[in-house]
Amino acid sequence: VGPNGAGKTNILEAISLLTPGRGMRGSRVNEITRIGGAGGWAAAASVIGPLGESQVGVGIDPGQVSHSRQVRVDGDAAKGQASLAERFSALWLTPQMDGLFSGAAEERRRYLDRIVAASDPAHIGRVSSYRNAMRQRLSLLKSGTADVTWLDALEAEMAGRAVAVAAARIETAALLDAAAAEGVTAFPRASVMVEGLIEGWLNEVPALEAEDRMREVLAEERRHDAETGMTTSGPHRTDMVIFDRSRNMPAAVGSTGEQKALLVSLTFASARMIERTTGCAPALLLDEVAAHFDPNRRHALFDEALALGGQVWVTGADKLQLSALDDRADWLCIGSDVPEQ
């Protein structure tokens, strides 16, 4: 707890950066460094996850020009971010997520991919490989001198990765939907599904046939993609669709309060699903969540968060709004006059 600007959210963001992706603020690696500082940043912790206890760290060195962060596990450099997902997972609720249901599909894809990666770390590599092949193909098409054999090879790789990514998303969405159906006391129950070209195919045909279809589509769209500078079809267009289950109403059309409540329900369902698939509950990072709800819902929110069995971090400017946690939490008071560390 502490006044606005004291640095409460920074602590939660540091924890979130120990998971794959850009963390709870969606920051690029060069956006995290202190303005006017020497450059570079790091976050490190002892974590307990599916593989037991590990020492993990992430960051960039001062002056580093690469746009990828370095990852270390138990003192050694690690390849990629999958090693983080194997050892630690975290979910977060922040004020910036209020537009998740009504905003761009990209944010919902990122949300779903974080859930997939928590139980299937290899998903990170599949998504990365697909996007890398997609960028290479698009670069060739825009050059106007593309080698057909090279394009065929890139499109074959894209098709294989695309189907694997879509299949993992479908499986995770089904598990998440089942967990969401259980509901959370005082909060609406969510319904979850994924919508996309390949996802639709996989409901009808085997994966190999879906790969063939994807290769055909990519070949047919070469001219159009070259002209627009964008890849028209693929799992980068997939959307996660969320409904209020009890009213069969799209989450995007609910009121602000209804969307906040449904987001809490979805987050807790995600935590239950991860615990069941990995045997280890994720850490929950709840940034200024109590301010949105009445006392009854605050109690229900904290009861459910603690019942999940993982570590929970909560921030608030008003300690009274967190009174439901009085003797159930360790309290850290952060003042705006505390010297920067």
C-alpha contacts under 8 A as a table, 3 or more apart, distances in Angstrom:
res1	aa1	res2	aa2	distance
1	V	8	K	7.09
1	V	315	T	5.65
1	V	316	G	4.99
1	V	317	A	5.47
1	V	318	D	6.94
1	V	319	K	6.33
1	V	331	W	7.53
1	V	332	L	6.37
1	V	333	C	5.04
1	V	334	I	6.10
2	G	6	A	6.26
2	G	8	K	7.18
2	G	316	G	6.77
2	G	317	A	4.99
2	G	318	D	7.36
2	G	333	C	5.75
2	G	334	I	4.88
2	G	335	G	5.60
2	G	336	S	7.50
3	P	6	A	5.72
3	P	317	A	5.10
3	P	318	D	7.92
3	P	334	I	7.62
3	P	335	G	6.59
3	P	336	S	6.58
4	N	7	G	7.79
4	N	317	A	6.34
4	N	336	S	7.96
5	G	8	K	7.62
5	G	336	S	6.83
6	A	334	I	6.20
6	A	335	G	5.80
6	A	336	S	4.52
6	A	337	D	8.00
7	G	10	N	5.22
7	G	11	I	6.98
7	G	334	I	7.43
7	G	336	S	7.97
8	K	11	I	5.65
8	K	12	L	7.06
8	K	315	T	6.32
8	K	334	I	7.13
9	T	12	L	5.12
9	T	13	E	6.09
9	T	287	D	6.68
9	T	315	T	7.20
10	N	13	E	4.98
10	N	14	A	6.13
11	I	14	A	5.20
11	I	15	I	6.59
12	L	15	I	5.20
12	L	16	S	6.26
12	L	24	M	7.98
12	L	285	L	6.18
12	L	287	D	7.69
12	L	313	W	7.27
13	E	16	S	4.92
13	E	17	L	6.21
13	E	23	G	6.28
13	E	24	M	5.78
13	E	25	R	6.96
14	A	17	L	5.26
14	A	18	L	7.12
14	A	23	G	7.94
14	A	43	A	5.89
15	I	18	L	5.56
15	I	19	T	7.83
15	I	43	A	7.58
15	I	90	A	8.00
16	S	19	T	5.72
16	S	23	G	4.82
16	S	24	M	5.88
16	S	90	A	6.44
16	S	91	L	7.84
16	S	92	W	7.90
16	S	285	L	7.94
17	L	20	P	7.16
17	L	21	G	7.40
17	L	22	R	6.54
17	L	23	G	4.68
17	L	24	M	7.59
17	L	43	A	7.30
17	L	58	V	7.28
18	L	23	G	7.86
18	L	43	A	7.31
18	L	44	A	7.45
18	L	56	V	7.24
18	L	57	G	6.83
18	L	58	V	6.57
18	L	84	L	6.62
18	L	88	F	7.44
19	T	23	G	7.02
19	T	81	Q	7.62
19	T	84	L	5.65
19	T	85	A	6.08
19	T	88	F	6.66
19	T	89	S	6.03
19	T	90	A	6.84
20	P	23	G	7.51
20	P	81	Q	5.31
20	P	82	A	7.01
20	P	84	L	6.35
20	P	85	A	6.33
20	P	114	R	7.51
20	P	124	I	7.96
21	G	26	G	7.79
21	G	81	Q	7.86
21	G	114	R	7.92
22	R	25	R	7.08
22	R	26	G	4.63
22	R	27	S	5.44
22	R	28	R	6.33
22	R	29	V	7.62
23	G	26	G	5.36
23	G	27	S	6.82
24	M	27	S	7.96
24	M	92	W	6.74
24	M	94	T	7.63
25	R	96	Q	7.82
27	S	31	E	5.95
27	S	32	I	6.66
28	R	31	E	5.27
28	R	32	I	7.00
28	R	67	H	7.82
29	V	32	I	5.77
29	V	33	T	7.72
29	V	59	G	7.79
29	V	60	I	7.41
29	V	67	H	6.41
29	V	68	S	6.89
29	V	69	R	6.45
30	N	33	T	6.03
30	N	40	G	7.82
30	N	67	H	7.19
32	I	41	W	7.05
33	T	37	G	7.35
33	T	39	G	5.63
33	T	40	G	5.57
33	T	41	W	5.66
34	R	37	G	5.16
34	R	38	A	7.79
34	R	39	G	6.71
34	R	40	G	7.99
34	R	41	W	7.97
38	A	62	P	6.32
39	G	61	D	7.31
39	G	62	P	4.43
39	G	63	G	6.21
40	G	59	G	7.10
40	G	60	I	5.05
40	G	61	D	4.65
40	G	62	P	4.06
40	G	63	G	6.89
40	G	64	Q	7.34
41	W	59	G	5.29
41	W	60	I	5.63
41	W	61	D	6.77
41	W	62	P	7.56
42	A	57	G	7.07
42	A	58	V	5.58
42	A	59	G	4.01
42	A	60	I	6.53
43	A	57	G	5.59
43	A	58	V	5.47
43	A	59	G	6.29
44	A	55	Q	7.37
44	A	56	V	5.64
44	A	57	G	3.98
44	A	58	V	6.40
45	A	55	Q	5.90
45	A	56	V	5.72
45	A	57	G	6.50
46	S	53	E	6.89
46	S	54	S	5.74
46	S	55	Q	4.57
46	S	56	V	6.44
47	V	53	E	5.60
47	V	54	S	5.46
47	V	55	Q	6.33
47	V	56	V	7.18
47	V	87	R	7.37
47	V	88	F	6.53
48	I	51	L	7.49
48	I	52	G	5.22
48	I	53	E	4.31
48	I	54	S	6.40
48	I	87	R	7.01
48	I	88	F	6.77
49	G	52	G	5.19
49	G	53	E	6.51
49	G	86	E	7.69
49	G	87	R	4.91
49	G	88	F	5.04
49	G	89	S	7.51
49	G	280	C	6.01
50	P	86	E	6.84
50	P	87	R	5.86
50	P	88	F	7.34
50	P	278	T	6.21
50	P	279	G	6.64
50	P	280	C	5.80
51	L	54	S	7.82
51	L	86	E	6.98
51	L	87	R	5.69
52	G	87	R	7.38
53	E	87	R	7.93
54	S	73	V	6.95
54	S	74	D	6.06
54	S	87	R	7.04
55	Q	73	V	5.68
55	Q	74	D	4.69
55	Q	75	G	7.19
56	V	71	V	7.50
56	V	72	R	5.68
56	V	73	V	4.58
56	V	74	D	6.19
56	V	75	G	7.74
56	V	84	L	7.44
57	G	71	V	5.86
57	G	72	R	5.08
57	G	73	V	6.54
58	V	69	R	6.48
58	V	70	Q	5.50
58	V	71	V	4.65
58	V	72	R	6.34
59	G	69	R	5.32
59	G	70	Q	5.41
59	G	71	V	6.97
60	I	64	Q	6.39
60	I	68	S	7.90
60	I	69	R	5.41
60	I	70	Q	5.89
61	D	64	Q	5.33
66	S	69	R	7.76
70	Q	77	A	7.49
70	Q	78	A	7.84
71	V	77	A	5.94
71	V	78	A	5.42
71	V	79	K	7.19
71	V	80	G	7.13
71	V	81	Q	7.07
71	V	84	L	7.98
72	R	75	G	5.84
72	R	76	D	5.21
72	R	77	A	4.39
72	R	78	A	5.26
73	V	76	D	5.35
73	V	77	A	6.42
73	V	78	A	6.21
73	V	83	S	7.65
78	A	81	Q	7.91
78	A	83	S	6.80
79	K	82	A	7.86
79	K	83	S	7.30
80	G	83	S	6.77
81	Q	84	L	5.36
81	Q	85	A	6.82
81	Q	124	I	7.39
82	A	85	A	5.07
82	A	86	E	6.27
82	A	117	A	7.92
82	A	121	P	5.08
82	A	122	A	6.42
82	A	124	I	6.25
82	A	125	G	7.28
83	S	86	E	5.17
83	S	87	R	6.69
83	S	121	P	7.59
84	L	87	R	5.38
84	L	88	F	6.00
84	L	89	S	7.94
85	A	88	F	5.51
85	A	89	S	6.13
85	A	117	A	6.43
85	A	118	A	5.60
85	A	119	S	7.96
85	A	121	P	5.45
86	E	118	A	7.37
86	E	121	P	6.01
88	F	118	A	7.93
88	F	282	P	7.25
89	S	118	A	5.94
89	S	281	A	7.97
89	S	282	P	4.92
89	S	283	A	6.42
90	A	282	P	4.80
90	A	283	A	4.46
90	A	284	L	5.77
90	A	285	L	7.22
91	L	267	T	7.17
91	L	271	A	7.30
91	L	282	P	6.60
91	L	283	A	6.29
91	L	284	L	5.09
91	L	285	L	6.17
92	W	267	T	7.63
92	W	284	L	5.66
92	W	285	L	4.44
92	W	286	L	5.73
92	W	287	D	7.58
93	L	97	M	6.77
93	L	264	V	7.48
93	L	267	T	7.56
93	L	285	L	6.32
93	L	286	L	4.98
93	L	287	D	6.02
93	L	289	V	7.12
94	T	97	M	5.47
94	T	98	D	7.51
94	T	286	L	6.49
94	T	287	D	4.97
94	T	288	E	6.87
94	T	289	V	7.04
95	P	98	D	5.65
95	P	287	D	7.17
95	P	288	E	7.13
95	P	289	V	7.54
96	Q	99	G	7.11
97	M	100	L	5.26
98	D	101	F	7.68
98	D	256	T	7.90
98	D	259	Q	7.35
98	D	260	K	6.48
99	G	102	S	5.33
99	G	103	G	5.19
100	L	103	G	5.43
100	L	104	A	7.62
100	L	107	E	6.48
100	L	108	R	6.38
101	F	108	R	7.47
101	F	242	I	7.28
101	F	251	A	5.97
101	F	252	A	4.90
101	F	259	Q	7.44
102	S	251	A	7.70
102	S	252	A	4.60
102	S	253	V	7.63
103	G	107	E	7.42
104	A	107	E	6.03
104	A	108	R	7.41
105	A	108	R	5.22
105	A	109	R	6.24
105	A	237	R	7.75
105	A	238	T	7.47
105	A	239	D	5.37
105	A	240	M	7.30
106	E	109	R	5.05
106	E	110	R	6.23
106	E	236	H	7.95
106	E	237	R	7.92
106	E	239	D	7.51
107	E	110	R	5.11
107	E	111	Y	6.21
108	R	111	Y	4.96
108	R	112	L	6.20
108	R	239	D	6.59
108	R	240	M	5.76
109	R	112	L	5.11
109	R	113	D	5.99
109	R	238	T	6.90
109	R	239	D	6.05
109	R	240	M	6.30
110	R	113	D	5.02
110	R	114	R	6.15
111	Y	114	R	5.32
111	Y	115	I	6.61
112	L	115	I	5.14
112	L	116	V	6.23
112	L	169	R	7.20
112	L	173	A	7.74
112	L	240	M	7.18
113	D	116	V	4.91
113	D	117	A	6.00
113	D	123	H	7.77
113	D	124	I	7.95
113	D	169	R	7.26
114	R	117	A	5.17
114	R	118	A	6.23
115	I	118	A	5.25
115	I	119	S	7.12
115	I	172	T	7.49
115	I	270	S	6.86
115	I	274	I	7.29
116	V	119	S	5.80
116	V	120	D	5.81
116	V	121	P	7.65
116	V	123	H	6.85
116	V	168	A	6.89
116	V	169	R	6.57
116	V	172	T	5.93
117	A	120	D	4.64
117	A	121	P	4.48
117	A	122	A	6.97
117	A	123	H	5.48
117	A	124	I	6.23
118	A	121	P	6.13
118	A	274	I	6.63
118	A	278	T	7.93
119	S	274	I	6.27
119	S	277	T	6.08
119	S	278	T	5.82
120	D	123	H	5.76
121	P	124	I	5.99
121	P	125	G	7.87
122	A	125	G	5.41
122	A	126	R	6.56
123	H	126	R	5.07
123	H	127	V	6.23
123	H	165	V	6.81
123	H	168	A	7.51
124	I	127	V	5.35
124	I	128	S	6.15
125	G	128	S	5.00
125	G	129	S	5.96
126	R	129	S	5.18
126	R	130	Y	6.14
126	R	161	R	5.78
126	R	164	A	7.34
126	R	165	V	6.44
127	V	130	Y	5.18
127	V	131	R	6.23
127	V	161	R	7.23
127	V	162	A	7.87
127	V	165	V	6.49
128	S	131	R	5.22
128	S	132	N	6.09
129	S	132	N	5.08
129	S	133	A	6.18
129	S	158	M	7.92
129	S	161	R	7.11
130	Y	133	A	5.29
130	Y	134	M	6.08
130	Y	157	E	7.32
130	Y	158	M	5.24
130	Y	161	R	5.51
130	Y	162	A	6.48
131	R	134	M	4.88
131	R	135	R	6.14
132	N	135	R	5.22
132	N	136	Q	6.34
133	A	136	Q	5.10
133	A	137	R	6.13
133	A	154	L	5.79
133	A	155	E	7.64
133	A	157	E	7.00
133	A	158	M	6.08
134	M	137	R	5.17
134	M	138	L	6.15
134	M	154	L	7.60
134	M	155	E	7.97
134	M	158	M	6.68
134	M	231	T	7.39
135	R	138	L	5.16
135	R	139	S	6.09
136	Q	139	S	5.12
136	Q	140	L	6.28
136	Q	154	L	7.63
137	R	140	L	5.17
137	R	141	L	6.21
137	R	151	L	6.31
137	R	154	L	6.32
137	R	155	E	7.47
138	L	141	L	5.04
138	L	142	K	6.13
138	L	225	D	7.27
138	L	226	A	6.85
138	L	229	G	6.93
138	L	230	M	7.14
138	L	231	T	7.06
139	S	142	K	5.25
139	S	143	S	6.24
140	L	143	S	5.16
140	L	144	G	6.91
140	L	145	T	6.95
140	L	146	A	5.03
140	L	147	D	7.85
140	L	151	L	7.75
141	L	144	G	5.63
141	L	145	T	7.28
141	L	146	A	5.78
141	L	222	R	6.95
141	L	223	R	7.79
141	L	225	D	7.45
141	L	226	A	5.03
142	K	226	A	5.06
142	K	227	E	7.51
142	K	229	G	6.86
143	S	146	A	6.71
144	G	226	A	7.99
146	A	150	W	7.63
146	A	151	L	7.05
147	D	150	W	5.30
147	D	151	L	6.21
148	V	151	L	4.98
148	V	152	D	6.06
149	T	152	D	5.09
149	T	153	A	6.32
150	W	153	A	5.14
150	W	154	L	6.25
151	L	154	L	5.11
151	L	155	E	6.01
152	D	155	E	5.18
152	D	156	A	6.08
152	D	219	A	7.89
153	A	156	A	5.11
153	A	157	E	6.32
154	L	157	E	5.13
154	L	158	M	6.13
155	E	158	M	4.88
155	E	159	A	6.00
155	E	215	R	5.88
155	E	218	L	6.59
155	E	219	A	7.67
156	A	159	A	5.14
156	A	160	G	6.30
156	A	211	E	7.95
156	A	215	R	6.06
157	E	160	G	5.27
157	E	161	R	6.19
158	M	161	R	5.25
158	M	162	A	5.75
158	M	215	R	7.99
159	A	162	A	5.01
159	A	163	V	6.21
159	A	211	E	5.13
159	A	212	D	7.53
159	A	214	M	5.43
159	A	215	R	5.76
160	G	163	V	5.50
160	G	164	A	6.43
160	G	211	E	5.85
161	R	164	A	5.13
161	R	165	V	6.08
162	A	165	V	5.14
162	A	166	A	6.09
162	A	198	I	7.73
162	A	211	E	7.93
162	A	234	G	6.60
162	A	235	P	5.87
163	V	166	A	5.08
163	V	167	A	6.01
163	V	198	I	6.64
163	V	207	A	6.65
163	V	210	A	6.88
163	V	211	E	6.29
164	A	167	A	5.15
164	A	168	A	6.25
165	V	168	A	5.29
165	V	169	R	6.29
165	V	235	P	7.16
166	A	169	R	5.10
166	A	170	I	6.18
166	A	198	I	6.51
166	A	199	E	5.80
166	A	235	P	6.38
167	A	170	I	5.13
167	A	171	E	6.26
167	A	199	E	7.13
167	A	202	L	7.37
168	A	171	E	5.21
168	A	172	T	6.15
169	R	172	T	5.16
169	R	173	A	5.94
169	R	194	V	7.34
170	I	173	A	5.17
170	I	174	A	6.23
170	I	193	M	7.55
170	I	194	V	6.45
170	I	199	E	7.00
171	E	174	A	5.26
171	E	175	L	6.43
172	T	175	L	5.09
172	T	176	L	5.98
173	A	176	L	4.92
173	A	177	D	5.90
173	A	192	V	6.14
173	A	193	M	5.67
173	A	194	V	6.73
174	A	177	D	5.06
174	A	178	A	6.30
174	A	192	V	7.36
174	A	193	M	7.00
175	L	178	A	5.17
175	L	179	A	6.31
175	L	273	M	6.59
176	L	179	A	5.07
176	L	180	A	6.01
176	L	192	V	6.87
176	L	269	A	6.41
176	L	270	S	6.04
176	L	273	M	5.99
177	D	180	A	5.00
177	D	181	A	6.15
177	D	190	A	7.31
177	D	191	S	5.46
177	D	192	V	4.92
177	D	193	M	7.23
178	A	181	A	5.18
178	A	182	E	7.12
179	A	182	E	5.69
179	A	183	G	7.67
179	A	269	A	5.17
179	A	270	S	7.36
179	A	272	R	6.60
179	A	273	M	6.06
180	A	183	G	5.55
180	A	189	R	5.94
180	A	190	A	5.41
180	A	191	S	6.48
180	A	192	V	7.88
180	A	265	S	7.12
180	A	266	L	6.40
180	A	269	A	4.84
180	A	270	S	7.76
181	A	189	R	5.92
181	A	190	A	6.58
181	A	191	S	6.87
181	A	245	R	7.73
182	E	189	R	7.22
183	G	187	F	7.13
183	G	188	P	6.64
183	G	189	R	4.64
183	G	190	A	7.47
183	G	265	S	6.89
183	G	269	A	7.73
184	V	187	F	5.33
184	V	188	P	6.97
184	V	189	R	6.85
184	V	265	S	6.05
184	V	268	F	7.76
184	V	304	E	7.31
185	T	300	A	6.22
185	T	304	E	7.81
186	A	296	N	7.96
186	A	297	R	6.17
186	A	300	A	6.44
187	F	261	A	5.78
187	F	262	L	6.71
187	F	264	V	7.55
187	F	265	S	6.09
187	F	297	R	7.72
188	P	244	D	6.63
188	P	245	R	7.47
188	P	246	S	7.22
188	P	261	A	6.71
188	P	262	L	5.71
188	P	265	S	6.54
189	R	244	D	6.11
189	R	245	R	5.49
189	R	246	S	6.67
189	R	262	L	6.93
189	R	265	S	6.32
189	R	266	L	7.77
190	A	242	I	6.53
190	A	243	F	5.67
190	A	244	D	4.97
190	A	245	R	5.17
190	A	262	L	6.44
190	A	265	S	6.70
190	A	266	L	6.15
191	S	242	I	5.53
191	S	243	F	4.95
191	S	244	D	6.24
191	S	245	R	5.26
192	V	240	M	7.07
192	V	241	V	5.85
192	V	242	I	4.81
192	V	243	F	6.64
193	M	240	M	5.89
193	M	241	V	5.35
193	M	242	I	6.74
194	V	199	E	7.21
194	V	238	T	7.00
194	V	239	D	5.77
194	V	240	M	4.49
194	V	241	V	5.86
195	E	199	E	6.32
195	E	200	G	7.09
195	E	238	T	5.79
195	E	239	D	5.33
195	E	240	M	6.34
195	E	241	V	7.02
196	G	199	E	5.10
196	G	200	G	6.11
196	G	234	G	7.96
196	G	235	P	6.94
196	G	237	R	6.73
196	G	238	T	4.58
196	G	239	D	6.53
197	L	200	G	5.33
197	L	201	W	6.56
197	L	233	S	7.44
197	L	234	G	7.01
197	L	235	P	7.66
197	L	238	T	7.52
198	I	201	W	4.96
198	I	202	L	6.19
198	I	210	A	6.82
198	I	214	M	7.62
198	I	234	G	7.09
198	I	235	P	7.03
199	E	202	L	5.17
199	E	203	N	6.61
200	G	203	N	5.38
200	G	204	E	6.99
201	W	204	E	5.23
201	W	205	V	5.89
201	W	210	A	6.05
202	L	205	V	5.37
202	L	206	P	6.33
202	L	207	A	6.35
202	L	210	A	6.54
205	V	209	E	6.29
205	V	210	A	6.57
206	P	209	E	5.50
206	P	210	A	6.42
207	A	210	A	4.96
207	A	211	E	6.25
208	L	211	E	5.05
208	L	212	D	6.40
209	E	212	D	5.02
209	E	213	R	6.25
210	A	213	R	5.07
210	A	214	M	6.17
211	E	214	M	5.06
211	E	215	R	6.28
212	D	215	R	5.23
212	D	216	E	6.34
213	R	216	E	5.12
213	R	217	V	6.21
214	M	217	V	5.08
214	M	218	L	6.17
214	M	234	G	7.83
215	R	218	L	5.20
215	R	219	A	6.23
216	E	219	A	5.19
216	E	220	E	6.17
217	V	220	E	5.08
217	V	221	E	6.15
217	V	233	S	7.61
218	L	221	E	5.20
218	L	222	R	6.33
218	L	233	S	7.33
219	A	222	R	5.51
220	E	223	R	7.59
221	E	224	H	5.24
221	E	225	D	5.91
221	E	232	T	7.29
222	R	225	D	5.20
222	R	226	A	6.08
223	R	226	A	5.16
223	R	227	E	6.29
224	H	227	E	5.18
224	H	228	T	6.18
225	D	228	T	5.20
225	D	229	G	5.51
225	D	230	M	5.25
225	D	231	T	5.40
225	D	232	T	6.38
226	A	229	G	5.27
226	A	230	M	7.27
231	T	234	G	7.57
233	S	236	H	7.67
233	S	237	R	6.72
234	G	237	R	5.85
234	G	238	T	7.44
235	P	238	T	5.08
241	V	250	P	7.79
242	I	250	P	6.19
242	I	251	A	5.67
242	I	252	A	7.97
243	F	248	N	6.04
243	F	249	M	5.35
243	F	250	P	4.29
243	F	251	A	4.92
244	D	247	R	5.70
244	D	248	N	5.46
244	D	249	M	5.18
244	D	250	P	6.19
244	D	251	A	5.84
244	D	262	L	7.16
245	R	248	N	4.93
245	R	249	M	7.07
249	M	253	V	7.42
249	M	254	G	7.65
250	P	253	V	5.82
250	P	254	G	7.16
251	A	254	G	5.42
251	A	259	Q	6.27
251	A	262	L	7.54
252	A	259	Q	7.48
254	G	257	G	7.92
254	G	258	E	5.64
254	G	259	Q	5.88
255	S	258	E	5.07
255	S	259	Q	6.12
256	T	259	Q	5.21
256	T	260	K	6.28
257	G	260	K	5.16
257	G	261	A	6.28
257	G	292	H	7.73
258	E	261	A	5.17
258	E	262	L	6.11
259	Q	262	L	5.03
259	Q	263	L	6.02
260	K	263	L	5.11
260	K	264	V	6.44
260	K	292	H	7.72
261	A	264	V	5.22
261	A	265	S	6.42
262	L	265	S	4.96
262	L	266	L	6.11
263	L	266	L	5.02
263	L	267	T	6.09
264	V	267	T	5.16
264	V	268	F	6.27
264	V	301	L	7.83
265	S	268	F	5.31
265	S	269	A	6.16
266	L	269	A	5.02
266	L	270	S	6.15
267	T	270	S	5.03
267	T	271	A	6.31
268	F	271	A	4.98
268	F	272	R	6.26
268	F	304	E	7.72
268	F	305	A	7.28
269	A	272	R	5.12
269	A	273	M	6.18
270	S	273	M	5.10
270	S	274	I	6.19
271	A	274	I	5.18
271	A	275	E	6.19
271	A	281	A	6.43
271	A	282	P	6.15
271	A	308	L	7.32
272	R	275	E	5.17
272	R	276	R	6.25
272	R	281	A	7.25
272	R	308	L	6.88
273	M	276	R	5.20
273	M	277	T	6.24
274	I	277	T	5.22
274	I	278	T	5.89
274	I	279	G	7.58
274	I	280	C	7.22
274	I	281	A	6.45
274	I	282	P	7.01
275	E	278	T	5.42
275	E	279	G	4.92
275	E	280	C	4.74
275	E	281	A	4.34
275	E	282	P	6.95
276	R	279	G	5.43
276	R	280	C	7.48
278	T	281	A	7.84
280	C	310	G	7.70
281	A	308	L	6.75
281	A	309	G	6.22
281	A	310	G	4.89
282	P	310	G	5.71
282	P	311	Q	7.34
283	A	310	G	5.37
283	A	311	Q	4.80
283	A	312	V	5.76
283	A	313	W	7.74
284	L	305	A	7.59
284	L	310	G	7.19
284	L	311	Q	6.32
284	L	312	V	4.69
284	L	313	W	6.12
285	L	312	V	6.10
285	L	313	W	4.91
285	L	314	V	6.20
286	L	289	V	5.95
286	L	312	V	7.50
286	L	313	W	6.00
286	L	314	V	4.73
286	L	315	T	6.49
287	D	314	V	5.86
287	D	315	T	5.05
287	D	316	G	7.12
288	E	291	A	6.15
288	E	314	V	7.23
288	E	315	T	5.34
288	E	316	G	5.00
288	E	317	A	7.55
289	V	292	H	5.92
289	V	293	F	7.68
289	V	314	V	7.92
289	V	315	T	7.77
289	V	316	G	7.72
290	A	293	F	5.76
290	A	298	R	5.88
290	A	316	G	7.31
290	A	321	Q	6.02
290	A	322	L	6.79
291	A	316	G	7.83
291	A	321	Q	6.74
293	F	296	N	7.92
293	F	297	R	5.79
293	F	298	R	5.93
294	D	297	R	5.52
294	D	298	R	6.20
295	P	298	R	5.01
295	P	299	H	6.26
295	P	321	Q	7.87
296	N	299	H	5.30
296	N	300	A	6.33
297	R	300	A	4.90
297	R	301	L	5.90
298	R	301	L	5.00
298	R	302	F	6.23
298	R	321	Q	7.97
298	R	322	L	7.89
298	R	324	A	7.28
299	H	302	F	5.36
299	H	303	D	6.00
299	H	324	A	5.69
300	A	303	D	5.10
300	A	304	E	6.09
301	L	304	E	5.37
301	L	305	A	6.14
302	F	305	A	4.95
302	F	306	L	6.12
302	F	324	A	7.25
302	F	325	L	7.23
303	D	306	L	5.42
303	D	307	A	6.11
304	E	307	A	4.98
304	E	308	L	6.44
305	A	308	L	5.56
305	A	309	G	7.75
305	A	312	V	7.04
306	L	309	G	5.86
306	L	310	G	7.15
306	L	311	Q	7.86
306	L	312	V	7.07
316	G	319	K	6.49
316	G	321	Q	7.47
316	G	322	L	7.25
318	D	321	Q	5.65
318	D	322	L	7.30
319	K	322	L	5.20
319	K	323	S	6.47
320	L	323	S	5.04
321	Q	324	A	7.71
322	L	325	L	5.74
322	L	326	D	7.23
323	S	326	D	5.07
325	L	328	R	5.08
325	L	329	A	5.75
326	D	329	A	6.43
334	I	338	V	7.21
335	G	338	V	5.45
